[in-house]
Amino acid sequence: MNTPSTLLPADYADWLASLKQRIAGARQRIALVANEEQIRLYHDMGREILERQNSQGWGAKVVDQLAADLRAAFPEMKGFSSSNLKYMRFFAQHCPVRKFGQQTADQLPWFHIVTLLTKISEPDLREWYAREAVAHAWSRDTLEGQIKSRLHLRQGNALTNFEQRLAAPHAELAAQILKDPYHFDFLGLGDEAHERDIENALVRHITRFLLELGAGFAFVGRQFRLEVEGDEFFIDLLFYHTRLKCYIVVELKAVAFKPEHAGQLNFYLAAVDAQVKAPDDKPTIGLLLCKTKKRLVAEYALSGMDKPMGVAEYQLVRALPEPLDTCLPTIEELEENLSRELDAEEEA
């Protein structure tokens, strides 16, 4: 007697895989369209509230009544709270063409937009974070974390010799993936932690580590073994970068940068290029993560190396910098200020 599996067409598995892929793609497109429609609706509502406020003297009480009426009419829908209507107004006021610079706002979820509006005051900076959030599909928590850590000041800030050791435009792309400093406060270690302790903790928190490294990093291994003429050598951490198409060797130094660190890394890069790199891979890149560095010492050391590498500091216990929103209202303060502003205009 035939079993069900033997009755299936020979191409059934391939057809099923194709269907799954098409269905997943359709679901993603539907979600994108739904998000775009929501953002357009919220922007239109915010614009109309703003127009009525200006032409008819609407105040906070009218907005509160509108919120109550909309929630009564659409009880199954979220997003019609009084505070959210005020965010819509704020959105229309500060993004009149529904864009952050050249970045279309409707490519972002609503509360990403709220975060950008309430945490960043400079339009150019809002555009930068909006663009990065779309490009790397950041969650809202990730977006908030990147804003608080001032990613825009750290990205591409590592000291490198890429311009001299890599061909353009690969050199510029490679420089942009490195940061300085790297923030490892999520490890829960003190400033006196040893290299092996830091390495072990980074591997235990590999997801957070990869997020801090940035998009494109794929973890290959720790204490990666190399053998050269019978001698063993071990790389602290080895990664492959999917966009740059190259291996990246990361060496940790729980001390200040020393010139000999660059020499050791140069040797590792040469060995990886000879023994690990595939013919179609780009040249291997090195990253030295040091507790501190003197910039001129590092510049001199890198200038004498024939392999592409960068030097950056890491921070285990980070004194939080003054956040971007120091002079901006919190979400609660924004709601209060908007209500006060509307009330004042209503009374006038």
Secondary structure, DSSP 8 states (H G I E B T S, - for coil): ---HHHHS-TTHHHHHHHHHHHHHHHHHHHHHHHHHHHHHHHHHHHHHHHHHHHHH---HHHHHHHHHHHHHH-TT----SHHHHHHHHHHHHH-TTSEETTEEGGGS-HHHHHHHHHH---HHHHHHHHHHHHHHT--HHHHHHHHHTTHHHHBT-SEE-HHHHS-TTHHHHHHHH-BSSEE-GGG---TT--HHHHHHHHHHTHHHHHHHH-TTEEEEEEEEEEEETTEEEEEEEEEEETTTTEEEEEEEEEEE--HHHHHHHHHHHHHHHHHT--TTS---EEEEEEEE--HHHHHHHHHT-SS-EEEEEEESS------GGGGS--HHHHHHHHHHHHHHHHH-
